[in-house]
Amino acid sequence: MKDGRSVFAITFVLICVLVGAFGQIAWKQGMSSMEKINGFDDLLKFKTITNIIINKYIVLGVLLYGFAFILWLAAMSTLDISFMYPMLSLAYVATAFMAIIFLGEHVSMFRWMGIIMVVSGCFLI
């Protein structure tokens, strides 16, 4: 790292990871409050599309992703993308923890092992 700008940019990337994970949790919460979508016919129904667009959790998730997008662009002005992109794999860990905490999901040992393997592989790149 050359200077404080790099540390600041890495902080942006880590915030992107957390904000993106919260966005995923919001989307899951929103979609869990709706009827299941079992195919393209269900997805393309006017009622389904309307319910997605007006769902407060879906809107929150979109806003969170928009915020993460702005931070990501700011970090790109300083860091190499080949360094930044593998850091996004940390979102798998953050999202799994948040799914346990906020959604009451069970994450099996095999799933944790898979997450660890993906993150490890991304950092080897």
DSSP file with accessible surface (Angstrom, degrees, kcal/mol):
  #  RESIDUE AA STRUCTURE BP1 BP2  ACC     N-H-->O    O-->H-N    N-H-->O    O-->H-N    TCO  KAPPA ALPHA  PHI   PSI    X-CA   Y-CA   Z-CA
    1    1 A M              0   0  158      0, 0.0     3,-0.1     0, 0.0     4,-0.0   0.000 360.0 360.0 360.0 133.0    0.0    0.0    0.0
    2    2 A K        -     0   0  196      1,-0.1     2,-0.3     2,-0.0     0, 0.0   0.819 360.0 -23.3 -86.5 -34.8    1.4    3.3   -1.1
    3    3 A D  S >> S-     0   0   63      1,-0.0     4,-1.0     0, 0.0     3,-0.9  -0.905  78.8 -69.1-161.4-174.6   -0.6    5.7    1.1
    4    4 A G  H 3> S+     0   0   56     -2,-0.3     4,-2.5     1,-0.2     5,-0.2   0.744 117.9  69.6 -63.4 -24.7   -3.6    6.4    3.2
    5    5 A R  H 3> S+     0   0  163      1,-0.2     4,-2.5     2,-0.2    -1,-0.2   0.887  97.4  51.9 -62.3 -35.9   -5.8    6.5    0.1
    6    6 A S  H <> S+     0   0   14     -3,-0.9     4,-2.6     2,-0.2    -1,-0.2   0.911 109.5  48.3 -66.5 -42.3   -5.3    2.7   -0.3
    7    7 A V  H  X S+     0   0   79     -4,-1.0     4,-2.3     2,-0.2    -2,-0.2   0.926 112.5  49.4 -62.4 -42.9   -6.4    2.1    3.2
    8    8 A F  H  X S+     0   0  128     -4,-2.5     4,-2.0     1,-0.2    -2,-0.2   0.921 111.3  49.4 -61.5 -42.0   -9.4    4.3    2.7
    9    9 A A  H  X S+     0   0    2     -4,-2.5     4,-2.2     2,-0.2    -2,-0.2   0.906 109.2  51.1 -66.6 -39.7  -10.2    2.4   -0.5
   10   10 A I  H  X S+     0   0   23     -4,-2.6     4,-2.6     1,-0.2    -1,-0.2   0.902 107.4  54.3 -65.0 -37.4   -9.9   -1.0    1.2
   11   11 A T  H  X S+     0   0   63     -4,-2.3     4,-2.5     1,-0.2    -1,-0.2   0.923 106.7  51.9 -59.9 -41.9  -12.3    0.3    3.8
   12   12 A F  H  X S+     0   0   40     -4,-2.0     4,-2.6     2,-0.2    -2,-0.2   0.918 108.9  50.1 -59.1 -44.0  -14.7    1.2    1.1
   13   13 A V  H  X S+     0   0    0     -4,-2.2     4,-2.1     2,-0.2    -2,-0.2   0.935 111.0  48.3 -62.4 -44.2  -14.5   -2.4   -0.3
   14   14 A L  H  X S+     0   0   72     -4,-2.6     4,-2.1     1,-0.2    -1,-0.2   0.892 111.2  50.2 -65.7 -37.3  -15.1   -3.9    3.1
   15   15 A I  H  X S+     0   0   61     -4,-2.5     4,-3.3     1,-0.2     5,-0.3   0.914 107.7  55.0 -65.1 -39.2  -18.1   -1.6    3.6
   16   16 A C  H  X S+     0   0    7     -4,-2.6     4,-2.8     1,-0.2     5,-0.2   0.905 106.5  51.6 -56.9 -43.4  -19.3   -2.7    0.2
   17   17 A V  H  X S+     0   0    7     -4,-2.1     4,-2.2     2,-0.2    -1,-0.2   0.947 114.4  41.7 -59.5 -49.0  -19.1   -6.3    1.3
   18   18 A L  H  X S+     0   0   91     -4,-2.1     4,-2.5     2,-0.2    -2,-0.2   0.923 116.2  47.6 -67.7 -43.6  -21.2   -5.6    4.4
   19   19 A V  H  X S+     0   0   18     -4,-3.3     4,-2.3     1,-0.2    -1,-0.2   0.913 112.3  50.7 -65.4 -40.4  -23.7   -3.4    2.7
   20   20 A G  H  X S+     0   0   10     -4,-2.8     4,-2.2    -5,-0.3    -1,-0.2   0.904 109.4  50.9 -63.3 -39.6  -24.1   -5.9   -0.1
   21   21 A A  H  X S+     0   0    0     -4,-2.2     4,-2.2    -5,-0.2    -2,-0.2   0.928 110.2  49.0 -64.2 -43.1  -24.7   -8.7    2.5
   22   22 A F  H  X S+     0   0   88     -4,-2.5     4,-2.5     1,-0.2    -1,-0.2   0.888 108.6  55.1 -62.2 -37.1  -27.3   -6.6    4.2
   23   23 A G  H  X S+     0   0    0     -4,-2.3     4,-2.6     2,-0.2    -2,-0.2   0.914 107.0  49.5 -60.8 -42.9  -28.9   -5.9    0.8
   24   24 A Q  H  X S+     0   0   77     -4,-2.2     4,-2.5     2,-0.2    -2,-0.2   0.910 110.6  49.9 -62.6 -41.9  -29.1   -9.7    0.2
   25   25 A I  H  X S+     0   0   15     -4,-2.2     4,-2.6     2,-0.2    -2,-0.2   0.915 110.7  50.0 -63.9 -42.1  -30.8  -10.2    3.6
   26   26 A A  H  X S+     0   0    8     -4,-2.5     4,-2.6     2,-0.2    -2,-0.2   0.930 111.1  49.0 -61.8 -44.9  -33.3   -7.4    2.8
   27   27 A W  H  X S+     0   0   68     -4,-2.6     4,-2.9     2,-0.2     5,-0.2   0.919 111.5  49.0 -61.4 -43.0  -34.1   -9.0   -0.5
   28   28 A K  H  X S+     0   0  100     -4,-2.5     4,-2.4     2,-0.2    -1,-0.2   0.923 111.0  50.3 -62.9 -42.7  -34.6  -12.4    1.1
   29   29 A Q  H  X S+     0   0   72     -4,-2.6     4,-0.9     1,-0.2    -2,-0.2   0.927 112.9  47.1 -60.4 -44.7  -36.8  -10.9    3.7
   30   30 A G  H >< S+     0   0    0     -4,-2.6     3,-0.7     1,-0.2    -2,-0.2   0.927 114.0  45.5 -63.4 -44.9  -38.9   -9.2    1.1
   31   31 A M  H >< S+     0   0   65     -4,-2.9     3,-1.3     1,-0.2    -1,-0.2   0.825 106.6  59.9 -71.6 -28.2  -39.2  -12.2   -1.1
   32   32 A S  H 3< S+     0   0   67     -4,-2.4    -1,-0.2     1,-0.3    -2,-0.2   0.740  99.8  57.7 -70.1 -20.9  -40.1  -14.4    1.8
   33   33 A S  T << S+     0   0   75     -4,-0.9    -1,-0.3    -3,-0.7     2,-0.2   0.462 102.9  68.7 -87.0   0.0  -43.1  -12.2    2.5
   34   34 A M  S <  S-     0   0   30     -3,-1.3     2,-0.1    -4,-0.2     3,-0.1  -0.627  97.7 -81.6-111.2 171.5  -44.4  -12.9   -1.0
   35   35 A E        -     0   0  146     -2,-0.2    -1,-0.1     1,-0.1    -2,-0.1  -0.408  59.4 -93.6 -67.8 149.2  -45.9  -15.9   -2.8
   36   36 A K        -     0   0  177     -2,-0.1     2,-0.7     1,-0.1    -1,-0.1  -0.339  30.7-134.1 -65.6 144.1  -43.3  -18.3   -4.1
   37   37 A I        +     0   0   56      1,-0.1     3,-0.1    -3,-0.1    -1,-0.1  -0.904  26.0 176.8-100.7 114.9  -42.2  -17.8   -7.7
   38   38 A N        -     0   0  134     -2,-0.7     2,-0.3     1,-0.2    -1,-0.1   0.282  59.4 -22.0-105.5   8.5  -42.2  -21.3   -9.4
   39   39 A G  S  > S-     0   0   38      1,-0.1     4,-2.4     0, 0.0     3,-0.2  -0.962  82.4 -66.9 168.8 179.8  -41.3  -20.3  -12.9
   40   40 A F  H  > S+     0   0  156     -2,-0.3     4,-2.6     1,-0.2     5,-0.1   0.849 123.9  60.2 -62.7 -33.9  -41.3  -17.5  -15.5
   41   41 A D  H  4 S+     0   0  137      1,-0.2     4,-0.4     2,-0.2    -1,-0.2   0.938 109.7  42.1 -59.7 -45.7  -45.1  -17.5  -15.7
   42   42 A D  H >4 S+     0   0   38     -3,-0.2     3,-0.9     1,-0.2     6,-0.2   0.909 114.8  51.6 -64.9 -42.3  -45.2  -16.5  -12.0
   43   43 A L  H 3< S+     0   0   64     -4,-2.4    -2,-0.2     1,-0.2    -1,-0.2   0.877 109.3  49.1 -64.0 -37.9  -42.3  -14.1  -12.3
   44   44 A L  T 3< S+     0   0  116     -4,-2.6    -1,-0.2    -5,-0.2    -2,-0.2   0.459  81.2 118.8 -87.7   1.0  -43.8  -12.2  -15.2
   45   45 A K    <>  -     0   0  110     -3,-0.9     4,-2.5    -4,-0.4     5,-0.2  -0.428  69.9-129.5 -66.2 140.0  -47.3  -11.8  -13.7
   46   46 A F  H  > S+     0   0  171      1,-0.2     4,-2.8     2,-0.2     5,-0.2   0.901 108.9  53.8 -56.3 -42.1  -48.2   -8.1  -13.3
   47   47 A K  H  > S+     0   0  122      1,-0.2     4,-2.7     2,-0.2    -1,-0.2   0.908 109.1  48.0 -61.6 -42.5  -49.1   -8.7   -9.6
   48   48 A T  H  > S+     0   0   20     -6,-0.2     4,-2.3     2,-0.2    -2,-0.2   0.946 113.2  46.7 -64.2 -48.3  -45.7  -10.3   -8.9
   49   49 A I  H  X S+     0   0   69     -4,-2.5     4,-2.5     1,-0.2    -2,-0.2   0.926 113.8  48.8 -61.3 -43.5  -43.7   -7.5  -10.5
   50   50 A T  H  X S+     0   0   43     -4,-2.8     4,-2.2    -5,-0.2    -1,-0.2   0.930 110.5  50.6 -61.9 -45.5  -45.8   -4.9   -8.7
   51   51 A N  H  X S+     0   0   59     -4,-2.7     4,-0.9    -5,-0.2    -1,-0.2   0.873 111.4  48.8 -62.1 -36.7  -45.3   -6.6   -5.4
   52   52 A I  H >< S+     0   0   41     -4,-2.3     3,-0.6    -5,-0.2    -1,-0.2   0.942 111.5  49.1 -66.2 -46.2  -41.6   -6.8   -5.9
   53   53 A I  H 3< S+     0   0  112     -4,-2.5    -2,-0.2     1,-0.2    -1,-0.2   0.859 117.4  39.4 -64.9 -35.0  -41.4   -3.1   -6.9
   54   54 A I  H 3< S+     0   0  118     -4,-2.2     2,-0.3    -5,-0.2    -1,-0.2   0.525  84.1 116.7 -96.7  -2.4  -43.4   -1.9   -3.9
   55   55 A N    <X  -     0   0   23     -4,-0.9     4,-2.7    -3,-0.6     5,-0.2  -0.479  60.3-144.8 -70.0 125.0  -41.9   -4.2   -1.3
   56   56 A K  H  > S+     0   0  150     -2,-0.3     4,-2.3     1,-0.2    -1,-0.2   0.843  98.3  50.6 -62.6 -33.2  -40.1   -2.1    1.4
   57   57 A Y  H  > S+     0   0   84      2,-0.2     4,-2.5     1,-0.2    -1,-0.2   0.892 110.6  48.7 -73.1 -37.1  -37.4   -4.8    1.9
   58   58 A I  H  > S+     0   0   18      2,-0.2     4,-2.4     1,-0.2    -2,-0.2   0.937 112.6  48.6 -65.4 -44.8  -36.7   -5.1   -1.8
   59   59 A V  H  X S+     0   0   63     -4,-2.7     4,-2.6     1,-0.2    -2,-0.2   0.930 110.9  51.0 -60.6 -43.7  -36.5   -1.3   -2.1
   60   60 A L  H  X S+     0   0   81     -4,-2.3     4,-2.7    -5,-0.2    -1,-0.2   0.930 109.3  50.8 -59.1 -45.0  -34.2   -1.2    0.9
   61   61 A G  H  X S+     0   0    0     -4,-2.5     4,-2.5     1,-0.2    -1,-0.2   0.902 109.7  50.0 -60.4 -41.1  -32.0   -3.8   -0.7
   62   62 A V  H  X S+     0   0   83     -4,-2.4     4,-2.4     2,-0.2    -1,-0.2   0.924 111.2  49.1 -64.1 -43.3  -31.8   -1.9   -4.0
   63   63 A L  H  X S+     0   0  117     -4,-2.6     4,-2.3     2,-0.2    -2,-0.2   0.911 110.7  50.3 -63.1 -41.1  -30.8    1.3   -2.0
   64   64 A L  H  X S+     0   0   42     -4,-2.7     4,-2.6     1,-0.2    -2,-0.2   0.921 111.1  48.6 -62.6 -43.3  -28.2   -0.6   -0.1
   65   65 A Y  H  X S+     0   0   88     -4,-2.5     4,-2.4     2,-0.2    -1,-0.2   0.873 109.2  53.5 -64.8 -36.4  -26.8   -2.0   -3.4
   66   66 A G  H  X S+     0   0   36     -4,-2.4     4,-1.9     2,-0.2    -2,-0.2   0.923 109.8  47.7 -62.5 -42.9  -26.8    1.5   -4.9
   67   67 A F  H  X S+     0   0  111     -4,-2.3     4,-2.1     1,-0.2    -2,-0.2   0.933 111.9  49.5 -63.2 -44.4  -24.8    2.8   -1.9
   68   68 A A  H  X S+     0   0   11     -4,-2.6     4,-2.7     1,-0.2    -2,-0.2   0.891 107.2  56.5 -62.2 -37.2  -22.3   -0.1   -2.3
   69   69 A F  H  X S+     0   0  116     -4,-2.4     4,-2.4     2,-0.2    -1,-0.2   0.923 106.6  48.3 -60.4 -45.0  -22.0    0.6   -6.0
   70   70 A I  H  X S+     0   0  103     -4,-1.9     4,-2.1     1,-0.2    -1,-0.2   0.929 113.5  47.0 -63.3 -44.6  -20.9    4.2   -5.3
   71   71 A L  H  X S+     0   0   19     -4,-2.1     4,-2.5     2,-0.2    -1,-0.2   0.895 110.0  54.2 -64.0 -38.3  -18.4    3.1   -2.7
   72   72 A W  H  X S+     0   0   36     -4,-2.7     4,-2.3     1,-0.2    -2,-0.2   0.925 107.9  49.1 -61.4 -44.9  -17.1    0.4   -5.1
   73   73 A L  H  X S+     0   0   78     -4,-2.4     4,-1.0     1,-0.2    -1,-0.2   0.905 109.8  52.0 -62.7 -39.8  -16.6    3.0   -7.8
   74   74 A A  H >< S+     0   0   35     -4,-2.1     3,-0.8     1,-0.2     4,-0.3   0.929 110.3  48.1 -62.1 -42.9  -14.7    5.2   -5.3
   75   75 A A  H >X S+     0   0    0     -4,-2.5     4,-2.8     1,-0.2     3,-1.9   0.878 104.2  61.5 -65.9 -35.2  -12.4    2.3   -4.4
   76   76 A M  H 3< S+     0   0   79     -4,-2.3    -1,-0.2     1,-0.3    -2,-0.2   0.767  92.3  65.8 -62.4 -25.2  -11.8    1.5   -8.1
   77   77 A S  T << S+     0   0   98     -4,-1.0    -1,-0.3    -3,-0.8    -2,-0.2   0.697 118.1  23.0 -70.6 -14.5  -10.3    4.9   -8.5
   78   78 A T  T <4 S+     0   0   49     -3,-1.9    -2,-0.2    -4,-0.3     2,-0.2   0.743 114.9  58.3-117.8 -41.0   -7.4    3.8   -6.2
   79   79 A L  S  < S-     0   0   20     -4,-2.8     2,-0.3     1,-0.1    -1,-0.1  -0.587  81.5-104.4-100.4 158.7   -7.1    0.0   -6.1
   80   80 A D    >>  -     0   0  115     -2,-0.2     4,-2.4     1,-0.1     3,-1.2  -0.580  23.9-135.4 -74.9 137.0   -6.5   -2.6   -8.8
   81   81 A I  H 3> S+     0   0   81     -2,-0.3     4,-2.8     1,-0.3    -1,-0.1   0.843 105.5  62.4 -64.0 -31.4   -9.6   -4.5   -9.7
   82   82 A S  H 34 S+     0   0   92      1,-0.2    -1,-0.3     2,-0.2    -2,-0.0   0.747 110.6  40.4 -67.5 -19.8   -7.6   -7.8   -9.6
   83   83 A F  H <> S+     0   0   95     -3,-1.2     4,-0.6     2,-0.1    -2,-0.2   0.835 118.4  46.5 -88.3 -41.5   -7.0   -7.0   -5.9
   84   84 A M  H >X S+     0   0    0     -4,-2.4     3,-1.0     1,-0.2     4,-0.6   0.916 102.2  59.9 -69.3 -47.8  -10.6   -5.7   -5.1
   85   85 A Y  H >< S+     0   0  152     -4,-2.8     3,-1.6     1,-0.3     4,-0.4   0.879 100.1  53.4 -60.7 -43.1  -12.7   -8.4   -6.8
   86   86 A P  H >4 S+     0   0   20      0, 0.0     3,-1.7     0, 0.0    -1,-0.3   0.835  98.8  66.8 -60.1 -26.0  -11.5  -11.4   -4.8
   87   87 A M  H X< S+     0   0   14     -3,-1.0     3,-1.8    -4,-0.6     4,-0.2   0.767  84.9  72.1 -65.0 -22.6  -12.3   -9.4   -1.6
   88   88 A L  T X< S+     0   0   53     -3,-1.6     3,-2.2    -4,-0.6     4,-0.3   0.739  78.1  77.0 -64.4 -19.8  -16.0   -9.6   -2.5
   89   89 A S  T X> S+     0   0    4     -3,-1.7     3,-1.5    -4,-0.4     4,-0.7   0.755  77.6  73.9 -63.1 -19.2  -15.9  -13.3   -1.6
   90   90 A L  H <> S+     0   0   52     -3,-1.8     4,-2.4     1,-0.3     3,-0.3   0.742  80.2  73.8 -63.8 -19.2  -16.0  -12.1    2.0
   91   91 A A  H <> S+     0   0   24     -3,-2.2     4,-3.1     1,-0.2     5,-0.3   0.821  86.8  61.6 -63.8 -29.3  -19.6  -11.4    1.3
   92   92 A Y  H <> S+     0   0  131     -3,-1.5     4,-1.9    -4,-0.3    -1,-0.2   0.923 108.3  42.5 -61.6 -42.2  -20.3  -15.1    1.4
   93   93 A V  H  X S+     0   0   43     -4,-0.7     4,-2.4    -3,-0.3     5,-0.2   0.953 116.4  46.9 -68.2 -49.0  -19.1  -15.2    5.0
   94   94 A A  H  X S+     0   0   16     -4,-2.4     4,-2.6     1,-0.2    -2,-0.2   0.914 113.0  49.2 -60.8 -43.3  -21.0  -12.0    6.0
   95   95 A T  H  X S+     0   0   38     -4,-3.1     4,-2.6     2,-0.2    -1,-0.2   0.900 109.5  51.8 -66.1 -39.3  -24.2  -13.1    4.3
   96   96 A A  H  X S+     0   0   10     -4,-1.9     4,-1.8    -5,-0.3    -1,-0.2   0.942 111.9  46.1 -62.7 -45.9  -24.1  -16.5    6.0
   97   97 A F  H  X S+     0   0  108     -4,-2.4     4,-2.5     1,-0.2    -2,-0.2   0.923 114.1  48.4 -62.1 -43.0  -23.7  -15.0    9.4
   98   98 A M  H  X>S+     0   0   16     -4,-2.6     4,-3.3     1,-0.2     5,-0.7   0.867 107.1  56.1 -66.9 -34.5  -26.4  -12.4    8.7
   99   99 A A  H  X5S+     0   0    5     -4,-2.6     6,-2.2     2,-0.2     4,-1.1   0.892 110.4  45.7 -63.7 -37.4  -28.7  -15.2    7.5
  100  100 A I  H  X5S+     0   0   65     -4,-1.8     4,-0.7     4,-0.2    -2,-0.2   0.951 120.3  39.0 -66.5 -48.4  -28.3  -17.0   10.8
  101  101 A I  H  <5S+     0   0  119     -4,-2.5    -2,-0.2    -5,-0.2    -3,-0.2   0.937 129.7  24.5 -71.3 -49.3  -28.8  -13.8   12.9
  102  102 A F  H  <5S+     0   0  113     -4,-3.3    -3,-0.2    -5,-0.2    -1,-0.1   0.744 132.8  31.3 -94.8 -24.9  -31.6  -12.0   11.0
  103  103 A L  H  <<S-     0   0   44     -4,-1.1    -3,-0.2    -5,-0.7    -2,-0.1   0.495  95.0-125.5-112.3  -6.8  -33.4  -14.9    9.1
  104  104 A G     <  +     0   0   64     -4,-0.7    -4,-0.2    -5,-0.4    -3,-0.1   0.742  51.9 162.1  69.3  23.1  -32.9  -17.7   11.6
  105  105 A E        -     0   0   72     -6,-2.2     2,-0.5    -9,-0.1    -1,-0.2  -0.397  37.8-129.6 -74.7 152.3  -31.3  -19.9    8.8
  106  106 A H        -     0   0  153     -2,-0.1     2,-0.6    -7,-0.0    -1,-0.0  -0.904  16.9-160.8 -99.5 128.2  -29.3  -23.0    9.7
  107  107 A V        -     0   0   12     -2,-0.5     5,-0.0   -10,-0.0   -11,-0.0  -0.949  17.3-139.6-111.5 113.5  -25.9  -23.1    7.9
  108  108 A S     >  -     0   0   38     -2,-0.6     4,-2.3     1,-0.1     5,-0.2  -0.187  21.3-110.6 -70.0 164.1  -24.6  -26.7    7.9
  109  109 A M  H  > S+     0   0  135      1,-0.2     4,-2.6     2,-0.2     5,-0.2   0.888 119.9  54.4 -61.3 -39.0  -20.9  -27.6    8.5
  110  110 A F  H  > S+     0   0  165      2,-0.2     4,-2.2     1,-0.2    -1,-0.2   0.896 107.4  49.8 -64.1 -38.0  -20.6  -28.6    4.8
  111  111 A R  H  > S+     0   0  138      2,-0.2     4,-2.6     1,-0.2    -2,-0.2   0.923 110.6  49.9 -66.2 -42.0  -21.9  -25.2    3.7
  112  112 A W  H  X S+     0   0   49     -4,-2.3     4,-2.7     1,-0.2    -2,-0.2   0.914 109.9  51.3 -61.3 -41.3  -19.4  -23.5    5.9
  113  113 A M  H  X S+     0   0   89     -4,-2.6     4,-2.4     1,-0.2    -1,-0.2   0.913 110.3  49.1 -62.9 -40.7  -16.6  -25.6    4.5
  114  114 A G  H  X S+     0   0   30     -4,-2.2     4,-2.5     2,-0.2    -2,-0.2   0.914 110.5  50.1 -63.3 -43.2  -17.8  -24.7    1.0
  115  115 A I  H  X S+     0   0   22     -4,-2.6     4,-2.7     1,-0.2     5,-0.2   0.936 111.0  49.4 -61.1 -44.7  -17.8  -21.0    1.9
  116  116 A I  H  X S+     0   0  101     -4,-2.7     4,-2.8     1,-0.2     5,-0.2   0.911 110.7  50.5 -62.4 -40.1  -14.3  -21.3    3.3
  117  117 A M  H  X S+     0   0  136     -4,-2.4     4,-2.6    -5,-0.2    -1,-0.2   0.916 111.3  47.9 -65.2 -41.5  -13.1  -23.0    0.2
  118  118 A V  H  X S+     0   0   65     -4,-2.5     4,-2.5     2,-0.2    -2,-0.2   0.947 114.2  45.7 -63.8 -48.2  -14.5  -20.4   -2.1
  119  119 A V  H  X S+     0   0   19     -4,-2.7     4,-2.1     1,-0.2    -2,-0.2   0.934 113.8  49.4 -61.9 -44.6  -13.1  -17.5    0.0
  120  120 A S  H  X S+     0   0   62     -4,-2.8     4,-1.4    -5,-0.2    -1,-0.2   0.925 111.4  49.6 -60.4 -44.8   -9.7  -19.3    0.2
  121  121 A G  H  X S+     0   0   32     -4,-2.6     4,-1.1     1,-0.2    -1,-0.2   0.902 108.7  52.6 -62.1 -40.1   -9.7  -19.9   -3.6
  122  122 A C  H  < S+     0   0   31     -4,-2.5     3,-0.3     1,-0.2    -1,-0.2   0.895 109.2  49.1 -64.2 -36.9  -10.5  -16.3   -4.3
  123  123 A F  H  < S+     0   0  104     -4,-2.1    -1,-0.2     1,-0.2    -2,-0.2   0.759 103.8  59.9 -77.3 -20.3   -7.7  -15.0   -2.2
  124  124 A L  H  <        0   0  154     -4,-1.4    -1,-0.2    -3,-0.2    -2,-0.2   0.789 360.0 360.0 -72.7 -26.5   -5.3  -17.4   -3.9
  125  125 A I     <        0   0  158     -4,-1.1    -1,-0.2    -3,-0.3    -2,-0.2   0.912 360.0 360.0 -63.8 360.0   -6.1  -15.7   -7.2
